[in-house]
Amino acid sequence: MNDTPENPITKGHELATNSEEDLPLIIKNKAEPTPPDAKPSLTWRLFRKLRFLPLVMVFAVTFGFIGLYFQPPGLKILMNILDVEPGGGTKSPIAIPVNPRPALNETGKLPKLRSRNIVGLGKLLPEGDIRTVASPFGAGDARIEQLHVEEGDKVVAGDKLASLDNEQNIKASIENAEATIAARRAILNQIRSSVLASQDETRALLQRAKSALQNSQLEFERADKLFKRGFTTRSILDQKRSARDQAQREVERLTATLTRFLSNTIDEQPDVVVAARNVDAAISDLNRAKSDLSKSLVRAPISGTVLQIHARPGERSDGKGILSIGNIDKMTAEVEIYQTEIGAVVLGTPVELSAEALSRQLHGTVTKIGLEVGTQTLVDSSPAANTDARVVTVTVALDDASSEAAKRYTNLQILARIKVPAK
């Protein structure tokens, strides 16, 4: 037994002696166990966790491709639940062309295409739209004095709807114009009588002037004979000649005056013409005053029903007008269709209209398609609704039953579905 104490450095190892060198050699005992608190390295741990990942990916890709290509029943059920198209190389491919060629039916003909709906927002309106009745042009700041209708009353074109407070002033202007006409007509008659009297007076004066001319001519001839015989002087002869010439000029003047009177009718005489024009001016003033009377009355422009009254007695007509009229016996709808879909809409296309306020669906046909693309004016209540879309307005005429059901809902927003054949 070796009494040499153990070296702690060589504890657990065997000591060997090299034959060539007398140095101790430490040999590790291979059977010595790893200490329990030792941990494997990080690389080794990652390798242990990820060593099957490439194999999993290969299997996933392989079975995914097989599943999409052959479509097992479970995958088909899942696609039906998710409402997606199946695909691959099966009879129902995933990649469907944008405009697929329809398959021929058993008779060798193309199958009948199903119709589709073009949806748009619209509103109910009376036929011919709503007419807003305002005060007549030129009424100024006149206020409403009396209303002759109430909401819901039926009126005919030309019926009196309201009276304004400027009626009394206009009636006074009419009376003044009528009095002016009467005075000027009296002046006209007076001038006519004066012209006729002047004609008669001129005739009388002409006859007298002719008689005076004849006497003056005889006096001159007598004086001329006496002068030639030497029984009178030249001065007396000159006096007789001067009196004869003066009578001749008077006859000529009166003849010209009478000719002027007789060349025209009584209504063509200058004084009569001036007086007649004054009468015409007074009549024009009367007509203007009577036309102003229409500025005190508000009449119905069309036949229809009074929908709403905007101003009451004592109030002025503002931008809203006095009242609104519409022919609700025949209702229509104005529908805004997106510009990308308007090409599919044609005249006569059937339309279905619905709204929460209506107890039934309304029906009609397209009667007018707008010619201008504008900005959308009707929007859905959804916060995500498009408020800047480009639309074309389409007019829909409702049938009789739908018009009767919609006549109480003017301007009601509706949802329209235009049925057009699929292309």
Secondary structure as GFF3:
##gff-version 3
##sequence-region A 1 423
A	DSSP	three_ten_helix	8	10	.	.	.	ID=ss1
A	DSSP	beta_strand	14	17	.	.	.	ID=ss2
A	DSSP	beta_strand	24	27	.	.	.	ID=ss3
A	DSSP	alpha_helix	42	50	.	.	.	ID=ss4
A	DSSP	alpha_helix	53	70	.	.	.	ID=ss5
A	DSSP	alpha_helix	73	82	.	.	.	ID=ss6
A	DSSP	beta_strand	115	133	.	.	.	ID=ss7
A	DSSP	beta_strand	144	147	.	.	.	ID=ss8
A	DSSP	beta_strand	154	155	.	.	.	ID=ss9
A	DSSP	beta_strand	160	164	.	.	.	ID=ss10
A	DSSP	alpha_helix	167	229	.	.	.	ID=ss11
A	DSSP	alpha_helix	234	263	.	.	.	ID=ss12
A	DSSP	three_ten_helix	266	268	.	.	.	ID=ss13
A	DSSP	alpha_helix	270	293	.	.	.	ID=ss14
A	DSSP	three_ten_helix	294	296	.	.	.	ID=ss15
A	DSSP	beta_strand	297	299	.	.	.	ID=ss16
A	DSSP	beta_strand	304	309	.	.	.	ID=ss17
A	DSSP	beta_strand	323	338	.	.	.	ID=ss18
A	DSSP	three_ten_helix	342	344	.	.	.	ID=ss19
A	DSSP	beta_strand	350	354	.	.	.	ID=ss20
A	DSSP	beta_strand	362	375	.	.	.	ID=ss21
A	DSSP	beta_strand	390	398	.	.	.	ID=ss22
A	DSSP	alpha_helix	400	406	.	.	.	ID=ss23
A	DSSP	beta_strand	413	421	.	.	.	ID=ss24
###
